[in-house]
Amino acid sequence: MSKLTVAVTACIFAVAFGASQTSVRAASSDEASIRALENRYVAAVNAKDVSAVMKVYVPDESLFVFDVLPPRQYVGAKAYAKDWTDVFSMFNGPLKIEISDLSVAASGTMGFGHSIQRFAGTDTMGQPVDLTVRVTDVYRKIKGNWLIVHEHVSVPVDLHTGKPDLSSKP
């Protein structure tokens, strides 16, 4: 093998390796940013702060959410902010949310994630509420910031009884 062939091959490997390392670092940075977004969401829900909750979502009418509460879907940030206002009004005192099994992936300006989210608190009738849901989010990087552009919240349903499984254990 000539010295030129060895040098060219070495350059190709160096460029390919360097590009793959940059891609891994970018993905790790983006995934860390998305996890930070989810942490801000948890803090906002625990504070029952609708304005802070909505800062993790795209702030316009392109937001699309399937939630467990009727109606079937929410189109736009205004509609979903009203949903959060209604949810918070259902609880006396603090509301506690915990996210587990969070998995995120991102490439370029798009990402997705899924998690298990548990909500606990006391409703306005003094009854304890303990609800576990499955959440899938689609993220978009807009002006350097990751935001949720689509969310799907669900619970498993027993097809024989038609009843939801609100504790959703694996």
Secondary structure as UniProt FT lines:
FT   HELIX           3..46
FT   TURN            47..48
FT   HELIX           50..54
FT   TURN            55..56
FT   TURN            61..62
FT   STRAND          64..66
FT   STRAND          74..75
FT   HELIX           77..89
FT   STRAND          91..107
FT   TURN            108..109
FT   STRAND          110..123
FT   TURN            124..125
FT   STRAND          128..142
FT   TURN            143..144
FT   STRAND          145..154
FT   TURN            159..161
//
